[in-house]
Amino acid sequence: MNFFENLNPVMQAFLATMLTYAFTVAGSSLVFFFKKVNRNVMDALLGVAGGVMIAASFFSLIAPAIDRAESLGQIPWLIVSIGFFLGGVLLFITDKLSSKVLKNAADKKNFMLMLSITMHNIPEGMVVGLAFGSIVYGGVTVSSALMLALGIGIQNFPEGSSISLPLRRSGMSRAKAFFFGQISGIVEPIAGVIGALLVLQIEWILPISLAFAAGAMIYVVVEEIIPESQTNKRKDLMAFFTLIGFIIMMVLDIALG
């Protein structure tokens, strides 16, 4: 711990976001533990993933965006609304463009899912970077910044599996599904370093970027994940798995502060 505290804030941010990335890798690796793809299990996991992403969009993105906007003297409802809407618009445009490029519906769905979670990981990495970069100004301690990184890392675990498992379901090999699942988290160390380096310049745009990622996530959940899980004959039961996913992420967010 003493060694870590004496490191440059940029290096601290890099190591911390490598930890969050490691959780994404661990979540993606779950694909190796399934010998065969069971439709009910996969639909249930999709339901859980949808609930996780809905909860993460509020507790990890929108709520912090509101708090950050208030602390920066911005108009919270306006900034968050604009960012949230633009996130959905970007995914809508990407959806239409991908339809022209990806003729296979499963390929399109998987691409949209991976894109949304990757976008979600960018502001999360920036948040960690900003936390460590802000240590030099006081008010933020190394311990609190590490707890933030740990909380984001735990959230990344189900996100990694929410990419690799659907890819496996669509017929992709386990190795490829794992690769695409874990690669969505590699943006966090990059964003973390940038956040630490540009903490003063980038802080004002952080609220809208958090809301932007939330809008993108909600769009994908409503457009792809929940409808897919609801194709199951026991769609009423799948709805409860979505509630379970929401509760899991909510508890993690609140418990880890």
SENUBA-159229 format. One line per 5 residues: number of its first residue (from 0); their letters; for each residue x, z, y of C-alpha. Coordinates in nm, 4 decimals. Example, Ala and Ser with C-alpha at 12.3 -4.5 7.8 and 13.67 -1.06 7.14 Angstrom:
<rs>
0) AS) 1.2300/0.7800/-0.4500  1.3670/0.7140/-0.1060
</rs>
This chain:
<rs>
0) MNFFE) 0.0000/0.0000/0.0000  0.2844/0.0824/0.2391  0.4434/-0.2526/0.1628  0.1151/-0.4328/0.2376  0.0616/-0.2437/0.5646
5) NLNPV) 0.4046/-0.3496/0.6899  0.3362/-0.7197/0.6339  0.2524/-0.9625/0.9121  -0.1283/-0.9776/0.9700  -0.1270/-1.3468/0.8772
10) MQAFL) 0.0391/-1.2702/0.5433  -0.2045/-0.9825/0.4899  -0.4947/-1.2215/0.5487  -0.3451/-1.4739/0.3086  -0.2993/-1.2212/0.0275
15) ATMLT) -0.6443/-1.0716/0.0832  -0.8145/-1.4106/0.0699  -0.6161/-1.4998/-0.2399  -0.7874/-1.1947/-0.3898  -1.1300/-1.3283/-0.2911
20) YAFTV) -1.0338/-1.6641/-0.4397  -0.9327/-1.4910/-0.7639  -1.2886/-1.3586/-0.7969  -1.4190/-1.7159/-0.7693  -1.1783/-1.8171/-1.0459
25) AGSSL) -1.2998/-1.5297/-1.2623  -1.6631/-1.6239/-1.2080  -1.5964/-1.9876/-1.2903  -1.4185/-1.8866/-1.6119  -1.7488/-1.7626/-1.7577
30) VFFFK) -1.8074/-2.1212/-1.8620  -1.5511/-2.0714/-2.1417  -1.7586/-1.7942/-2.3004  -2.0591/-2.0131/-2.3743  -2.0237/-2.1999/-2.7037
35) KVNRN) -2.3382/-2.3982/-2.6379  -2.5687/-2.4482/-2.3441  -2.9006/-2.2719/-2.3894  -3.1755/-2.4009/-2.1608  -3.3389/-2.0611/-2.1068
40) VMDAL) -3.0076/-1.8901/-2.0333  -2.9027/-2.1595/-1.7890  -3.2363/-2.1571/-1.6066  -3.2170/-1.7796/-1.5837  -2.8622/-1.8010/-1.4444
45) LGVAG) -2.9762/-2.0621/-1.1944  -3.2511/-1.8230/-1.0882  -2.9986/-1.5429/-1.0474  -2.7680/-1.7742/-0.8525  -3.0542/-1.8666/-0.6199
50) GVMIA) -3.1298/-1.5007/-0.5550  -2.7621/-1.4261/-0.4970  -2.7318/-1.7072/-0.2436  -3.0495/-1.6064/-0.0576  -2.9268/-1.2481/-0.0243
55) ASFFS) -2.5746/-1.3582/0.0701  -2.7126/-1.5885/0.3385  -2.8720/-1.2914/0.5142  -2.6552/-0.9880/0.4397  -2.3197/-1.1698/0.4437
60) LIAPA) -2.3882/-1.4371/0.7048  -2.6953/-1.4037/0.9284  -2.6809/-1.0277/0.9868  -2.3057/-1.0330/1.0730  -2.3677/-1.3388/1.2928
65) IDRAE) -2.6298/-1.1474/1.4911  -2.4025/-0.8445/1.5311  -2.1058/-1.0600/1.6325  -2.3133/-1.2580/1.8827  -2.4367/-0.9344/2.0434
70) SLGQI) -2.0851/-0.7944/2.0678  -1.9662/-1.1159/2.2328  -2.2466/-1.1113/2.4896  -2.4138/-1.4196/2.3445  -2.7888/-1.4702/2.2899
75) PWLIV) -2.8180/-1.3745/1.9207  -3.1503/-1.5396/1.8374  -3.0474/-1.8656/2.0031  -2.6977/-1.8865/1.8567  -2.8104/-1.7959/1.5050
80) SIGFF) -3.1097/-2.0310/1.5166  -2.8959/-2.3246/1.6275  -2.6277/-2.2580/1.3667  -2.8824/-2.2036/1.0888  -3.0714/-2.5240/1.1707
85) LGGVL) -2.7543/-2.7327/1.1999  -2.6392/-2.6091/0.8587  -2.9618/-2.7339/0.7052  -2.9404/-3.0635/0.8965  -2.5888/-3.1287/0.7689
90) LFITD) -2.6973/-3.0697/0.4094  -3.0030/-3.2912/0.4655  -2.7820/-3.5752/0.5905  -2.5351/-3.5181/0.3061  -2.8278/-3.5223/0.0630
95) KLSSK) -2.9417/-3.8627/0.1877  -2.5916/-4.0092/0.1919  -2.5088/-3.8763/-0.1532  -2.8267/-4.0385/-0.2867  -2.6795/-4.3763/-0.1982
100) VLKNA) -2.3417/-4.2973/-0.3540  -2.4414/-4.0868/-0.6531  -2.7117/-4.2633/-0.8503  -2.7227/-3.9929/-1.1163  -2.9567/-3.7107/-1.0059
105) ADKKN) -2.7510/-3.4438/-1.1855  -2.4320/-3.5572/-1.0113  -2.6051/-3.5339/-0.6746  -2.7375/-3.1852/-0.7439  -2.3997/-3.0563/-0.8594
110) FMLML) -2.2232/-3.2099/-0.5593  -2.4686/-3.0497/-0.3168  -2.4310/-2.7108/-0.4832  -2.0511/-2.7208/-0.4732  -2.0530/-2.8395/-0.1118
115) SITMH) -2.2848/-2.5616/0.0055  -2.0831/-2.2840/-0.1594  -1.7572/-2.4335/-0.0327  -1.9014/-2.4336/0.3203  -2.0138/-2.0754/0.2662
120) NIPEG) -1.6595/-1.9753/0.1697  -1.5041/-2.1155/0.4884  -1.6582/-1.8641/0.7334  -1.6081/-1.5855/0.4776  -1.2360/-1.6626/0.4727
125) MVVGL) -1.2366/-1.6669/0.8524  -1.4076/-1.3283/0.8618  -1.1311/-1.1777/0.6497  -0.8654/-1.3465/0.8612  -1.0259/-1.2204/1.1825
130) AFGSI) -1.0381/-0.8686/1.0426  -0.6671/-0.8612/0.9651  -0.5773/-1.0402/1.2879  -0.7780/-0.7811/1.4831  -0.5816/-0.4893/1.3388
135) VYGGV) -0.3163/-0.5301/1.6106  -0.5838/-0.4665/1.8768  -0.7098/-0.1457/1.7191  -1.0585/-0.0634/1.5964  -0.9943/-0.2261/1.2587
140) TVSSA) -0.7786/-0.0613/0.9939  -0.5990/-0.2157/0.6999  -0.8242/-0.0206/0.4634  -1.1467/-0.1443/0.6239  -1.0187/-0.5023/0.6247
145) LMLAL) -0.9296/-0.4703/0.2558  -1.2761/-0.3345/0.1754  -1.4272/-0.6324/0.3523  -1.2117/-0.8668/0.1448  -1.3081/-0.6817/-0.1737
150) GIGIQ) -1.6776/-0.7071/-0.0888  -1.6526/-1.0805/-0.0248  -1.4511/-1.1213/-0.3435  -1.7162/-0.9524/-0.5563  -1.9755/-1.1826/-0.4030
155) NFPEG) -1.7611/-1.4811/-0.4996  -1.7809/-1.3944/-0.8690  -2.1400/-1.5118/-0.9236  -2.0852/-1.8010/-0.6824  -1.8075/-1.9399/-0.9016
160) SSISL) -2.0294/-1.9243/-1.2080  -2.3217/-2.0773/-1.0175  -2.1139/-2.3954/-0.9904  -1.9340/-2.4109/-1.3251  -2.2341/-2.3239/-1.5415
165) PLRRS) -2.4689/-2.5923/-1.4022  -2.1856/-2.8446/-1.4313  -2.1453/-2.7491/-1.7952  -2.5178/-2.7800/-1.8423  -2.5103/-3.1355/-1.7086
170) GMSRA) -2.2645/-3.2324/-1.9833  -1.9276/-3.1822/-1.8153  -1.6443/-3.0383/-2.0254  -1.5649/-2.6694/-1.9898  -1.2237/-2.7418/-1.8353
175) KAFFF) -1.3662/-2.9741/-1.5705  -1.6582/-2.7421/-1.4965  -1.4135/-2.4551/-1.4492  -1.1914/-2.6660/-1.2248  -1.4730/-2.7672/-0.9911
180) GQISG) -1.6127/-2.4130/-0.9918  -1.2896/-2.2465/-0.8876  -1.1853/-2.5159/-0.6392  -1.4771/-2.4199/-0.4130  -1.2992/-2.0920/-0.3360
185) IVEPI) -0.9591/-2.2368/-0.2438  -1.0809/-2.2904/0.1130  -1.0902/-1.9139/0.1715  -0.7108/-1.8568/0.1885  -0.6825/-2.1573/0.4209
190) AGVIG) -0.9632/-2.0338/0.6454  -0.8254/-1.6780/0.6308  -0.4859/-1.7831/0.7649  -0.6483/-1.9911/1.0383  -0.8728/-1.6996/1.1329
195) ALLVL) -0.5803/-1.4605/1.1601  -0.3757/-1.7066/1.3659  -0.6555/-1.7948/1.6045  -0.8440/-1.4660/1.6157  -0.8885/-1.4686/1.9920
200) QIEWI) -0.9720/-1.8371/2.0288  -1.2015/-1.8643/1.7292  -1.3950/-1.5392/1.7679  -1.6553/-1.6840/2.0028  -1.7554/-1.9533/1.7537
205) LPISL) -1.7754/-1.7226/1.4521  -2.1473/-1.6292/1.4938  -2.2677/-1.9887/1.4898  -2.0378/-2.0777/1.1994  -2.1764/-1.7898/0.9919
210) AFAAG) -2.5338/-1.8974/1.0651  -2.4366/-2.2580/0.9923  -2.3208/-2.1652/0.6422  -2.6408/-1.9645/0.5873  -2.8571/-2.2625/0.6771
215) AMIYV) -2.6642/-2.4829/0.4374  -2.7041/-2.2319/0.1555  -3.0787/-2.1839/0.2053  -3.1305/-2.5599/0.2124  -2.9620/-2.6010/-0.1258
220) VVEEI) -3.1447/-2.3037/-0.2781  -3.4842/-2.4416/-0.1718  -3.4029/-2.8063/-0.2429  -3.2097/-2.7795/-0.5696  -3.1582/-2.4425/-0.7372
225) IPESQ) -3.5042/-2.2838/-0.7430  -3.6897/-2.6081/-0.8282  -3.4475/-2.6642/-1.1165  -3.4979/-2.3135/-1.2575  -3.8746/-2.3550/-1.2225
230) TNKRK) -3.8778/-2.6520/-1.4619  -3.8582/-2.3931/-1.7407  -4.1787/-2.3279/-1.9356  -4.1457/-1.9594/-1.8428  -4.1179/-2.0252/-1.4716
235) DLMAF) -4.2815/-1.6913/-1.3953  -3.9985/-1.5159/-1.5776  -3.7395/-1.7330/-1.3998  -3.8821/-1.6126/-1.0683  -3.7957/-1.2564/-1.1682
240) FTLIG) -3.4359/-1.3621/-1.2349  -3.4237/-1.4875/-0.8764  -3.5380/-1.1423/-0.7622  -3.2708/-0.9837/-0.9805  -3.0018/-1.2039/-0.8257
245) FIIMM) -3.1182/-1.1056/-0.4780  -3.1127/-0.7359/-0.5656  -2.7644/-0.7577/-0.7172  -2.6172/-0.9203/-0.4063  -2.8100/-0.6920/-0.1704
250) VLDIA) -2.6815/-0.3813/-0.3471  -2.3233/-0.5115/-0.3400  -2.3439/-0.5962/0.0293  -2.4968/-0.2647/0.1326  -2.2880/-0.0475/-0.1013
255) LG) -1.9630/-0.2121/0.0060  -2.0669/-0.2109/0.3712
</rs>
